[in-house]
Amino acid sequence: MKSIDVAGLAALRAEKNLRAFVYDVDPASSREEMGAMPGARVLSSGNKFAATAELPKDKSAKLVFSCHN
């Protein structure tokens, strides 16, 4: 796992033919207060989500997890 900045995420999203998914792991209270990243999928829980149901089945996909902390 590594950190990515805004420019890196923009470059990742701009790549053609790349399967990349962005997930918001903030609790609802944080999203209400600070908003959510446009296009991000919201996980049911930041630490106990159902990986097989909520994450892509494509194991080559790039996953980005966003948190305000």
Secondary structure as GFF3:
##gff-version 3
##sequence-region A 1 69
A	DSSP	alpha_helix	6	14	.	.	.	ID=ss1
A	DSSP	beta_strand	20	24	.	.	.	ID=ss2
A	DSSP	alpha_helix	28	34	.	.	.	ID=ss3
A	DSSP	beta_strand	41	42	.	.	.	ID=ss4
A	DSSP	alpha_helix	51	54	.	.	.	ID=ss5
A	DSSP	beta_strand	62	66	.	.	.	ID=ss6
###
